[in-house]
Amino acid sequence: MNAKILASVLAVALVMTIGIAHVNAGGSGEKGIVVGTAVELSTYAMKGLGEGSIEEMQSRAAQGFPVGIIEEGSGDLWVCVYKNSAPASGLETANEKMSELLGQQVAVQGMKFKSSGVNLVRFSIIAEY
């Protein structure tokens, strides 16, 4: 019985170690600007930017679904999180900051992170482009 518990604990520790190493694979990021179309990810993936999708994107963003930017030119998807520039501020979802801009061209400025095909931008400034 104790051997099974010990094996389970070791397996969980190994998985967590590998997971943490993978998360840290992106490095420290770099400052930059991302310009493109603001989207709520699930609606964009299922319906695109067709008629009526903006209202659906805003509704889902209000429910907490992730938001991002489809980069102009490259078509890369950047998942967005918000970081208030005030000292000691934590990360927040970008939903509230992007809700009114969904479906529009925007520019965000902040830290850009890339890891294993995932792009993330932690922005503190957003504007209509």
C-alpha positions in Angstrom: 0.0 0.0 0.0 2.7 2.5 1.0 4.7 1.6 -2.2 1.6 2.6 -4.3 1.3 5.9 -2.6 5.0 6.6 -2.9 4.9 5.7 -6.6 1.9 8.0 -7.1 3.5 10.9 -5.3 6.7 10.5 -7.4 4.7 10.3 -10.6 2.8 13.5 -9.8 6.1 15.2 -8.8 7.7 14.2 -12.1 4.7 15.4 -14.1 4.7 18.8 -12.3 8.5 19.2 -12.8 8.1 18.5 -16.6 5.1 20.9 -16.7 7.0 23.7 -14.9 10.0 23.3 -17.2 7.7 23.5 -20.2 5.9 26.6 -19.0 9.3 28.3 -18.4 10.4 27.4 -21.9 9.1 30.7 -23.3 11.8 32.7 -21.5 11.4 36.2 -20.3 9.7 37.6 -23.4 10.4 40.8 -25.3 8.8 44.2 -25.4 6.8 44.9 -28.5 3.5 45.9 -30.3 0.9 43.6 -31.8 -1.5 45.1 -34.4 -4.5 43.1 -35.6 -8.2 42.2 -35.1 -9.4 41.8 -31.5 -11.4 38.5 -31.1 -12.9 36.2 -28.5 -11.3 32.9 -29.4 -14.1 30.3 -29.3 -16.5 32.4 -31.4 -13.8 33.4 -33.9 -12.7 29.7 -34.3 -16.3 28.5 -34.9 -17.9 31.4 -36.8 -15.2 33.8 -37.9 -16.0 37.5 -38.1 -19.4 37.2 -39.9 -22.6 39.1 -39.2 -23.7 38.8 -35.6 -20.5 37.4 -34.4 -19.4 40.6 -32.6 -22.3 40.5 -30.2 -21.6 36.8 -29.5 -17.9 37.5 -29.0 -18.8 40.2 -26.4 -21.2 37.9 -24.6 -18.7 35.1 -24.4 -15.9 37.5 -23.3 -18.2 38.7 -20.5 -18.5 35.1 -19.4 -14.8 34.8 -19.2 -13.9 33.1 -22.5 -10.3 34.0 -23.6 -9.7 36.9 -25.9 -6.8 37.6 -28.3 -5.6 39.3 -31.5 -5.3 37.9 -35.0 -2.1 39.7 -36.1 -2.3 41.8 -39.2 0.0 40.4 -42.0 1.1 37.1 -40.4 -2.4 35.9 -39.2 -0.8 34.6 -36.0 -3.1 34.4 -32.9 -1.9 36.2 -29.8 -3.7 35.3 -26.6 -4.1 38.5 -24.5 -3.7 39.1 -20.7 -3.7 42.5 -19.1 -1.2 43.9 -16.6 -1.9 47.2 -15.0 1.3 49.4 -15.1 0.9 50.3 -11.4 3.6 48.7 -9.2 2.6 45.4 -7.5 -0.3 44.9 -9.8 -1.1 41.3 -10.8 -2.2 39.8 -14.1 -5.9 40.0 -15.1 -7.9 38.6 -18.0 -7.9 41.1 -20.9 -11.7 40.6 -21.4 -12.9 43.8 -19.8 -10.2 46.0 -21.6 -11.0 44.4 -25.0 -14.7 43.8 -24.9 -15.8 47.0 -26.7 -13.0 46.6 -29.3 -13.9 43.0 -30.4 -14.0 42.7 -34.1 -12.0 46.0 -34.6 -8.4 46.7 -35.5 -6.4 47.3 -32.3 -2.8 47.9 -31.3 -1.5 46.6 -27.9 1.9 47.3 -26.4 3.5 45.1 -23.8 5.6 41.9 -23.3 5.4 39.2 -26.0 6.0 35.6 -25.2 6.3 32.6 -27.5 6.4 29.0 -26.5 5.8 25.8 -28.5 3.4 27.4 -31.0 1.6 29.5 -28.3 1.8 33.3 -28.5 0.8 35.5 -25.6 1.0 39.2 -25.2 0.8 40.8 -21.7 -0.2 44.3 -22.5 -0.7 47.4 -20.5 -1.8 49.7 -23.3 -4.5 49.1 -25.9 -5.9 51.4 -28.6 -8.1 51.3 -31.6 -5.9 51.2 -34.7 
